[in-house]
Amino acid sequence: MFTTPFFWGIGLTFHGLYVFQDRFRFFKNWEERKIREYMEKDEEEMNKTNTWD
């Protein structure tokens, strides 16, 4: 009684992951870009405050 919905749920989950895999990559790329942006901003601020160079 519960096996059919269980296996359909597993199948739908894997199908959804396959269909939306490009969207997951987009979020990963966005995260990497934002991290790089914040690191560059921090580096610029450090260079501004570094007076002995």
Buried (B, 14 or more C-beta within 10 A) or exposed (E): EEEEEEEEEEEEEEEEEEEEEEEEEEEEEEEEEEEEEEEEEEEEEEEEEEEEE
